[in-house]
Amino acid sequence: MAPSTDPGSSPLCTIPRAQDTTILIVGSTTRIGRIVVRKLMLRGYNVKALVRRNDPEVIDMLPRSVDVVVADVVDASSVQDVVSGCNKVIYCAIARSAITGDLNRVDNQGVRNVTKSFQDHYNHLDQSRAGKSSKSKLLIAKFKSSRSLKGWEEGRTGRGVFQYSAFSGRFPWLASPIDDLPFTLPTTLFLSPLPPSPQRQPLAGKTLDLPSVKALDEVRCGRMAEPSKVIHIRNVGHEIAEADLLQLLQPFGSVSKIVMLRAKNQALLQMQDLHNSVSALQYYSTVQPSVRGRNVYMQFSSHQELTTDQSSHGRNSDQESEPNRILLVTIHHMLYPITVEVLHQVFKAYGYVEKIVTFQKSAGFQALIQYQSLQEAVDAFGALHGRNIYDGCCQLDIQYSNLSELQVHYNNDRSRDFTNPSLPTEQRPRASQQGYPDPGGLYAFQQPGASYAQMGRAAMIATAFGGTLPPGVTGSNERCTLIVSNLNTDKINEDKLFNLFSLYGNIVRIKILRNKPDHALVEMADGFQAELAVHYLKGGMLFAKKLEVNYSKYPNITSAPDAHDYTSSSLNRFNSNVIKNYRHCCAPTKMIHISALPQEISEDAILNHVSEHGSVVNTKLFEVNGKRQALVQFESEEEATEALVSKHATSLEGNMIRISFSQMQSI
């Protein structure tokens, strides 16, 4: 007879008393959960697996001898029935997404429900043995003084897990690791009651919940201030808005007040009650809170209450003023230039903008924007305050101005009177914004029907990419020079590199290094185009070599005899049709698109021209607006790339053809 493959049928190595121990696995169908279930059963433990749905495909993921129970960790009542009869709990559940709400439900509320149900179950058992005398109960409030802690001992029983027990009896809520398991389990929480001790009599009714005990522990160890409803948040950058901080804390309860300390990059938020703030701090003690890519740090404030008169969506009292039709706008985290045109494009959606004046102050780049009516200004304030002009930067911090009328003397790049277009210009360079890179494709406010001439370059590129950047492209890179390595020295040259990299932007210079001939420097027109080249070409294959494309430590390539200059080359693709060229940016594909073909060209002539670079699967010759074009599909991306770099800008029957990658999957 063949041996059984069911892990529950014949343990390979039993642990003493394992058969008397029942372990509940929460999240038993996760990758770690399935491993834990099988390892426990192989060692003789009784396993109870908690699943959310009683579906056949879910049940089939577990061994047949597992006791499957259906419950949802978010539903405390369903969890209470599951923990009955369990000696230990291993929590392996993970959130289905990185959304804050999902993380809070599973990682915070789920752990709390399982812990409390486990605690209540064993408290009930102890109460049935010890009785319900009031002398057997001890409130969390009693732990405020050191005197009340004398009867308690504290010990670390495992990786970051504390246990608390009373000398006078057993405290059966606690979490301790399964020390006798011969394997380790990262990112899991183990819950089990303390083993009975003949020296200690049961002490029923000690109902400390997990956040309170965690807070108590950190207060005793001197790592955290006394719990408070007010949470102090540090490292709050200018790009972080009040709404971002509210999103972090509102899953734990209502936020009654908020104060943004912009000068110190800090914030104070007051929760509705103490329990909510303790829950939040307990959760974020294990999970690093991050807002817009920046780590923020939380702790209890020394203030027990915020005394400012403001709502949960208010502002500092020194920033409040009466509504006015003139808005004072401060731009925080300004990575890209903000012009009068950009501000007008953003604010005109909420009413008629009469005047705009921009200036530079110690607080940063600011602007005064005057609307025709008070209501239009109020609408703009409510809709735009705290939002970003571009994705991840250029945040609008709006206040009402105390001015009654803006005085505009010139219509130029610093000020504009839209009611009087006849004002002189007196153009001057804006030194305050020199050095900012051109934004490449960041999401910009765009009004329906707006022409490209009315939008800045950032908005045009954003439109080319469908309103947002390709995944993985940040648009914040400022380095223009790239280092390309692992080149095939026998087949590569500067012109072939130009043909490839010019797909993603204009090329300034290219230099193949003499001491490292398989390395080359490529200088592109701006940082965004360089980032596109790195994003799409890194790891691509060319002439049987895997390309390595990275940013160079050199800001540019010095003009020299061995550096090929392409500044004035007519083959740079982004001198015209900029939006179309950005729209066609993609990683190398199997399909190439050939344009500028002779009118009488045949498919055979095209095949003869490119087939030396690989196996052609299919071709298609067609005409667009009276111009002959073709699609050629190769067997691999490498063959198509070789054909592009070798045949772009070559002559075919008297015409200089142009080649790019096509995003079509098949012909």
C-alpha positions in Angstrom: 0.0 0.0 0.0 1.3 3.4 -0.9 2.0 5.8 2.0 -0.6 8.4 2.8 0.1 11.9 1.5 -2.3 13.6 3.8 -0.2 15.6 6.4 -2.8 14.9 9.0 -2.9 11.2 8.7 0.6 10.2 10.0 2.8 12.8 11.7 6.5 12.6 10.7 7.7 13.8 14.1 5.3 14.4 16.9 5.9 17.0 19.6 5.2 16.0 23.2 1.5 16.9 24.1 1.0 18.1 20.5 -2.1 15.9 20.2 -3.6 17.7 23.1 -3.0 21.1 21.6 -5.4 22.8 19.2 -4.0 25.6 17.2 -6.3 28.1 15.3 -4.7 29.4 12.0 -6.2 32.7 10.9 -5.4 33.3 7.3 -4.9 29.7 6.6 -5.2 30.0 2.8 -2.4 32.6 2.5 1.0 31.4 1.3 2.4 31.4 4.8 -0.8 30.1 6.3 -0.8 27.0 4.1 2.9 26.3 5.1 2.1 26.7 8.8 -1.0 24.3 8.5 1.1 21.5 7.0 4.1 21.9 9.3 1.8 21.8 12.4 0.0 18.8 11.2 3.2 17.0 10.4 4.2 17.5 14.0 1.0 16.1 15.4 -1.0 19.3 16.4 -4.7 19.5 16.0 -5.3 22.3 13.5 -8.4 24.5 13.1 -8.2 26.6 9.9 -10.3 29.9 9.7 -11.5 30.8 6.2 -13.7 33.7 5.1 -15.7 31.7 2.5 -16.8 28.1 2.4 -16.1 27.8 -1.3 -14.8 24.4 -2.7 -11.8 26.1 -4.3 -10.8 27.5 -0.9 -11.4 24.2 1.0 -9.3 22.3 -1.6 -6.3 24.4 -0.6 -6.2 22.8 2.8 -5.5 19.2 3.9 -8.6 17.0 4.3 -8.1 16.4 8.0 -8.1 20.1 8.9 -11.0 21.4 10.9 -12.2 24.2 8.7 -14.3 27.0 10.3 -15.9 29.9 8.5 -15.6 33.4 10.0 -14.5 36.9 9.2 -11.9 38.5 11.5 -13.7 41.9 11.0 -16.8 40.4 12.6 -16.1 40.0 16.3 -19.2 37.9 17.0 -18.2 35.2 14.4 -14.6 35.1 15.8 -15.9 34.4 19.4 -17.4 31.1 18.4 -14.2 30.0 16.5 -11.7 30.4 19.4 -13.5 28.1 21.7 -11.4 25.1 22.4 -8.2 26.5 20.9 -5.0 26.6 22.9 -3.0 28.8 20.6 -3.6 31.1 17.7 -1.3 32.0 14.7 -2.4 35.1 12.8 -1.3 34.9 9.1 -4.1 36.9 7.5 -3.0 39.7 5.2 -5.0 42.5 3.6 -6.1 42.1 0.0 -4.7 45.5 -1.0 -2.5 48.3 0.3 -5.5 50.6 0.8 -5.4 52.1 4.3 -8.9 50.8 5.0 -8.1 47.2 4.1 -4.9 47.3 6.1 -6.7 48.7 9.1 -9.5 46.1 8.9 -7.1 43.1 8.7 -3.9 44.2 10.5 -5.6 46.3 13.2 -9.2 45.5 13.7 -8.8 41.8 12.8 -5.9 41.3 15.3 -8.0 43.2 18.0 -11.0 41.0 17.4 -9.1 37.7 17.6 -7.1 38.9 20.6 -10.2 40.1 22.5 -12.2 36.9 21.6 -9.3 34.8 22.8 -8.9 36.8 26.0 -12.7 36.8 26.7 -12.9 33.0 26.2 -10.2 32.3 28.8 -11.4 35.0 31.1 -14.8 33.3 31.0 -13.2 30.0 31.9 -11.3 31.5 34.8 -14.3 33.3 36.1 -16.3 30.1 36.1 -13.5 28.7 38.4 -12.7 31.8 40.5 -16.1 33.4 40.8 -17.2 36.9 40.0 -16.1 38.7 43.1 -15.2 42.4 42.5 -11.9 41.7 44.3 -10.8 39.6 41.3 -11.0 42.5 38.9 -8.4 45.2 38.3 -9.1 48.2 36.0 -6.6 49.6 33.5 -6.9 52.9 35.3 -5.2 51.3 38.3 -1.9 51.1 36.4 -1.3 54.9 36.4 0.9 54.7 39.5 4.0 52.6 40.1 2.5 51.2 43.2 -0.1 49.3 41.2 2.6 47.7 39.1 4.4 46.0 42.0 2.3 42.9 41.9 3.1 42.3 38.2 6.0 40.8 36.4 7.0 41.5 32.8 9.0 39.3 30.6 9.8 39.0 26.9 8.9 35.5 25.7 9.9 35.8 22.0 10.5 38.0 19.1 9.0 41.3 20.2 6.2 39.8 22.2 5.6 40.7 25.8 3.6 38.8 28.4 2.2 40.2 31.7 1.1 38.1 34.6 0.2 38.8 38.2 2.1 37.1 41.1 -1.3 36.5 42.7 -2.7 34.6 39.7 -2.7 33.8 36.0 -3.4 36.5 33.5 -4.9 34.5 30.6 -5.2 36.9 27.7 -1.7 36.9 26.4 0.2 36.3 23.5 3.3 34.2 23.5 5.1 32.3 20.7 5.0 28.6 20.3 8.4 28.0 21.6 8.5 24.3 20.9 7.9 24.6 17.2 11.1 23.5 15.3 10.7 26.3 12.6 10.4 30.1 12.5 7.5 32.1 11.1 8.1 35.7 10.2 5.4 38.3 10.2 2.9 36.2 12.2 1.3 36.9 15.6 1.1 34.0 18.1 -1.6 34.1 20.8 -1.8 31.6 23.7 -2.7 31.7 27.3 0.0 31.4 29.9 0.5 27.9 31.2 -1.1 27.2 34.6 1.3 27.4 37.5 0.8 25.7 40.9 2.2 28.8 42.7 -0.3 31.1 41.1 -4.1 31.0 41.6 -6.4 32.3 38.8 -7.2 36.0 38.9 -10.3 36.5 36.8 -11.5 39.6 35.1 -8.3 41.3 34.1 -9.6 42.8 30.9 -6.7 44.8 29.4 -7.1 45.2 25.7 -4.1 44.9 23.4 -3.6 48.6 22.6 -3.9 49.6 26.3 -1.3 47.0 27.3 1.0 48.1 24.5 0.7 51.7 25.5 1.2 50.7 29.2 4.4 48.8 28.3 5.9 51.7 26.4 5.0 54.2 29.2 6.8 51.9 31.7 9.8 51.5 29.5 10.1 55.3 29.0 9.7 55.1 25.2 6.4 57.0 24.9 4.8 60.0 26.6 1.6 59.6 28.6 -1.3 58.6 26.4 -3.2 61.6 25.0 -6.0 62.3 22.6 -3.5 64.5 20.7 -1.1 62.8 18.3 2.1 64.6 17.3 3.3 63.9 13.8 6.8 64.8 12.6 8.5 65.0 9.1 5.3 66.4 7.5 6.6 67.8 4.3 5.1 70.7 2.4 3.7 68.2 -0.2 1.5 66.6 2.6 -1.9 68.1 3.0 -4.4 67.9 5.9 -6.5 65.4 4.0 -3.5 63.1 3.8 -3.0 63.1 7.5 -6.8 62.6 8.1 -6.7 59.6 5.9 -4.0 58.1 8.1 -6.0 58.5 11.4 -9.7 58.5 10.5 -9.9 54.7 10.2 -9.3 54.7 14.0 -11.9 57.2 14.9 -13.1 60.8 14.3 -10.4 63.6 14.2 -11.8 66.6 16.1 -9.0 69.1 15.5 -5.9 69.5 13.4 -3.1 72.0 13.5 -0.5 72.1 10.7 2.9 73.5 11.9 4.3 74.1 8.4 7.4 76.0 9.6 8.5 72.9 11.7 7.2 70.2 9.3 5.0 68.9 12.0 1.3 68.5 12.8 -1.0 68.0 15.8 -4.2 66.0 15.5 -6.7 65.5 18.3 -8.8 62.3 18.2 -12.3 62.2 19.5 -11.3 60.0 22.5 -8.3 58.5 24.1 -9.0 55.0 23.0 -8.9 56.0 19.3 -5.5 57.7 19.7 -4.1 54.7 21.6 -5.4 52.3 18.8 -3.7 54.5 16.1 -0.4 54.7 17.9 -0.4 50.9 18.6 -1.1 50.2 15.0 1.6 52.5 13.6 4.2 51.2 16.1 4.3 48.1 13.9 3.6 49.7 10.5 5.6 52.6 9.3 3.2 55.3 8.2 4.1 56.9 4.8 2.4 59.8 3.0 3.3 60.6 -0.6 6.5 58.5 -0.4 7.6 60.2 2.8 7.9 58.4 6.2 6.1 60.3 9.0 6.6 59.6 12.7 3.9 59.6 15.3 3.9 59.9 19.1 1.6 61.1 21.9 1.7 64.8 22.3 2.4 66.4 25.7 -0.8 68.3 25.2 -4.0 66.6 26.4 -6.2 68.9 24.4 -5.8 71.4 21.5 -7.3 74.7 22.5 -7.6 76.3 19.1 -11.1 76.9 17.8 -11.1 75.0 14.6 -12.9 72.1 13.1 -11.4 68.8 11.9 -10.9 70.4 8.5 -9.9 73.8 9.8 -6.6 75.7 9.8 -4.5 77.5 12.4 -6.2 80.4 13.9 -3.4 82.8 12.8 -4.1 81.7 9.2 -7.9 82.3 9.3 -9.4 85.4 7.8 -12.7 86.5 6.4 -13.6 85.2 2.9 -12.4 87.5 0.2 -12.5 87.5 -3.6 -8.7 87.7 -3.6 -6.8 84.5 -2.7 -3.3 84.2 -1.5 -1.8 81.0 -2.9 1.5 79.4 -1.7 3.1 76.7 -3.8 4.8 74.0 -1.7 7.2 71.3 -3.0 7.5 73.1 -6.4 9.5 70.8 -8.6 8.3 72.4 -11.8 7.9 76.0 -12.8 4.5 77.6 -12.2 3.6 80.5 -14.5 0.7 82.9 -14.7 -0.7 80.8 -17.6 -0.6 77.6 -15.4 -2.3 79.4 -12.5 -4.9 80.8 -14.8 -5.6 77.4 -16.4 -6.1 75.9 -12.9 -8.3 78.7 -11.3 -10.4 79.7 -14.2 -12.5 76.6 -13.9 -14.2 78.1 -10.8 -15.0 81.6 -12.2 -13.7 84.6 -14.0 -10.1 85.4 -13.0 -9.5 89.1 -13.3 -5.9 89.5 -12.1 -2.9 87.4 -11.1 0.3 88.6 -9.4 3.1 86.2 -8.6 6.1 86.8 -6.3 8.8 85.1 -4.3 8.8 85.3 -0.5 10.4 83.4 2.4 7.5 81.1 2.5 8.2 80.1 -1.1 6.6 80.9 -4.5 3.3 82.8 -4.0 0.5 84.3 -6.0 -2.4 86.6 -5.5 -5.5 85.7 -7.6 -8.4 88.0 -7.9 -11.9 86.7 -8.9 -14.8 88.7 -10.2 -17.0 87.7 -7.3 -16.7 86.5 -3.7 -18.6 83.2 -4.4 -16.2 82.2 -7.1 -13.2 82.7 -4.8 -15.0 80.6 -2.1 -15.7 77.8 -4.6 -12.0 77.8 -5.7 -10.8 77.8 -2.1 -13.0 74.8 -1.2 -12.1 72.8 -4.4 -8.3 73.5 -4.7 -6.9 73.9 -1.2 -4.4 71.1 -0.5 -4.5 69.7 -4.0 -1.5 69.3 -6.3 -1.1 71.0 -9.7 1.1 68.2 -10.9 1.0 64.6 -9.5 3.0 64.5 -6.3 4.3 68.1 -6.2 3.3 71.8 -6.6 0.8 71.7 -3.7 -1.7 74.6 -3.4 -1.9 76.2 0.1 -4.7 78.7 -0.2 -5.7 81.5 2.2 -8.0 84.5 1.9 -6.1 87.8 1.3 -6.7 91.0 3.2 -6.4 93.1 0.1 -9.4 94.7 -1.5 -8.0 95.2 -5.0 -4.9 94.0 -6.9 -2.8 96.6 -8.7 -1.3 95.2 -11.9 1.0 97.5 -14.0 2.3 95.0 -16.5 1.1 92.0 -18.4 4.1 89.8 -18.4 5.4 86.5 -16.9 4.9 87.7 -13.3 1.6 89.4 -13.5 -1.5 89.6 -15.7 -4.6 91.8 -15.8 -7.2 89.8 -17.9 -9.5 92.8 -17.9 -6.9 95.1 -19.5 -4.9 93.3 -22.2 -3.4 96.5 -23.4 -1.0 96.9 -20.5 2.8 97.0 -21.4 4.8 93.8 -21.0 8.3 94.8 -19.7 9.5 91.2 -19.9 12.2 90.2 -17.5 13.7 86.8 -16.8 12.4 85.0 -13.7 15.5 84.3 -11.7 13.4 82.8 -8.9 12.5 79.8 -11.0 15.8 79.2 -12.9 17.1 75.7 -12.7 13.7 73.9 -12.5 13.4 71.0 -14.9 10.7 70.9 -17.6 7.9 68.7 -16.3 7.6 65.6 -18.4 4.1 64.2 -18.6 2.9 64.9 -15.0 -0.9 65.2 -14.5 -2.0 68.8 -15.0 -5.3 70.5 -14.6 -6.7 70.6 -18.2 -10.0 72.1 -19.1 -12.2 70.4 -21.8 -11.7 71.9 -25.2 -8.5 73.7 -24.2 -6.0 74.0 -27.1 -2.4 72.9 -26.6 -1.2 76.4 -27.1 -3.1 77.4 -24.0 -1.5 74.7 -21.9 2.1 74.5 -20.6 4.5 71.9 -21.8 3.7 69.8 -18.8 0.0 69.7 -19.7 0.8 68.8 -23.3 3.0 65.9 -22.3 0.4 64.8 -19.7 -2.2 64.8 -22.5 0.0 62.7 -24.7 0.2 60.0 -22.0 -3.5 60.0 -21.3 -3.4 62.3 -18.3 -0.9 60.4 -16.2 2.7 59.1 -16.4 3.5 55.5 -17.4 3.8 53.2 -14.3 7.3 53.5 -12.9 8.0 56.9 -14.4 8.1 59.7 -11.7 8.8 62.7 -13.9 11.1 64.2 -11.2 14.5 63.2 -12.7 16.8 66.1 -13.5 19.8 64.2 -14.8 20.2 64.3 -18.6 23.2 62.1 -19.2 23.0 58.3 -19.3 25.7 55.6 -19.1 25.0 52.7 -21.4 27.0 49.5 -20.8 27.4 45.9 -22.0 27.4 47.0 -25.6 28.4 44.8 -28.5 31.7 46.5 -29.5 31.8 44.8 -32.9 28.4 46.1 -34.1 27.6 49.3 -32.2 28.4 52.9 -33.0 27.2 56.3 -32.1 24.6 56.6 -34.9 23.0 53.3 -34.0 22.7 54.4 -30.4 21.2 57.7 -31.6 18.6 55.8 -33.6 17.5 53.9 -30.5 17.6 56.6 -27.8 16.1 59.3 -30.0 12.8 57.3 -29.7 12.5 58.8 -26.2 13.8 62.4 -26.7 16.2 64.6 -28.5 19.9 63.7 -28.3 22.6 66.3 -27.6 25.8 64.2 -27.7 26.9 60.6 -27.7 30.4 59.4 -26.7 31.7 55.8 -26.7 34.4 55.6 -24.1 37.9 54.8 -25.4 39.1 53.0 -22.3 35.8 51.0 -22.0 34.5 50.5 -25.6 31.4 48.6 -24.4 30.3 51.7 -22.5 28.8 54.9 -23.9 27.6 58.2 -22.6 24.3 59.6 -24.0 23.2 63.1 -23.2 19.5 63.8 -23.7 17.7 67.2 -23.9 16.1 67.0 -20.5 15.7 64.8 -17.4 12.3 63.5 -18.3 13.4 62.2 -21.7 16.4 60.6 -20.0 14.0 58.9 -17.5 11.9 57.5 -20.3 15.0 56.0 -22.0 16.1 54.4 -18.7 12.6 53.1 -18.0 12.0 51.5 -21.5 15.5 50.4 -22.5 17.1 49.1 -19.3 17.4 45.3 -19.7 16.6 45.3 -23.4 18.5 43.1 -25.8 20.6 44.5 -28.6 23.1 42.5 -30.8 22.9 39.5 -28.3 23.8 41.8 -25.4 21.6 42.8 -22.5 21.7 46.6 -22.2 22.4 48.3 -18.9 21.1 51.9 -18.9 21.6 54.1 -15.8 22.1 57.7 -14.9 25.6 59.0 -15.3 27.5 61.0 -12.6 28.4 63.5 -15.3 25.8 66.3 -15.8 26.7 66.6 -19.5 29.1 65.5 -22.2 31.9 68.0 -23.0 32.2 68.9 -26.7 35.2 66.9 -28.0 36.4 65.3 -31.2 35.4 61.9 -30.0 31.9 63.1 -28.9 29.4 63.1 -31.7 27.2 66.2 -31.5 23.5 65.8 -32.6 22.2 69.1 -31.3 21.4 70.4 -34.8 20.5 67.1 -36.3 17.3 67.0 -38.3 16.8 63.4 -37.3 16.0 64.4 -33.7 12.3 63.3 -33.5 11.1 65.7 -30.8 11.8 68.9 -32.8 8.2 68.6 -34.1 5.1 66.5 -33.4 6.1 66.4 -29.8 2.8 65.0 -28.5 2.6 62.3 -31.1 6.2 61.2 -30.3 5.6 61.0 -26.6 2.4 59.0 -27.3 4.4 56.4 -29.2 7.0 55.9 -26.5 7.2 52.3 -25.5 9.6 49.5 -24.7 11.0 47.6 -27.7 8.4 45.4 -29.4 8.4 42.8 -32.2 6.7 45.2 -34.6 8.4 48.1 -36.3 6.6 51.0 -38.1 8.3 52.3 -41.2 7.3 55.7 -42.7 8.4 58.2 -45.4 8.4 55.3 -47.9 8.4 55.9 -51.7 4.9 55.8 -53.3 5.7 52.9 -55.5 7.4 50.7 -52.9 6.6 47.0 -52.7 6.5 44.7 -49.8 9.4 42.6 -51.3 11.6 45.7 -51.4 10.9 46.4 -47.7 11.6 42.7 -46.9 14.9 42.8 -48.7 15.9 45.9 -46.8 15.2 44.6 -43.2 15.1 40.8 -43.4 18.9 40.5 -42.8 18.3 41.4 -39.2 15.9 38.5 -38.3 13.0 36.3 -39.3 10.0 38.4 -40.6 6.7 36.9 -39.5 4.3 39.3 -41.3 4.2 42.6 -43.2 1.6 45.1 -44.1 1.9 48.0 -46.6 -0.8 50.7 -46.3 -1.4 54.4 -46.9 -2.3 57.2 -44.5 -3.2 60.7 -45.8 -1.5 59.8 -49.1 1.7 58.7 -47.5 3.0 55.1 -47.8 3.8 53.3 -44.5 4.5 49.8 -43.5 4.4 47.4 -40.5 6.9 44.6 -40.2 6.6 42.0 -37.5 9.7 40.0 -36.4 9.9 36.9 -34.3 11.5 38.7 -31.3 12.0 42.1 -29.8 15.8 41.8 -30.2 15.5 41.3 -34.0 13.1 44.3 -34.3 15.5 46.4 -32.3 18.4 45.5 -34.4 16.5 46.3 -37.6 15.5 49.7 -36.1 19.0 50.8 -35.0 20.5 49.6 -38.3 18.0 50.8 -40.8 16.4 54.0 -39.4 17.4 57.1 -41.5 18.7 54.9 -44.3 17.9 55.3 -48.0 15.3 53.0 -49.6 14.7 53.7 -53.3 15.8 57.3 -52.9 13.8 58.1 -49.7 15.2 58.4 -46.2 12.9 56.2 -44.2 12.0 56.6 -40.5 11.5 53.6 -38.2 9.9 53.4 -34.8 8.4 50.6 -32.6 4.7 49.9 -33.0 2.5 49.1 -30.0 0.3 46.8 -32.1 0.4 43.2 -31.0 -0.2 41.6 -34.4 -1.0 42.5 -38.0 
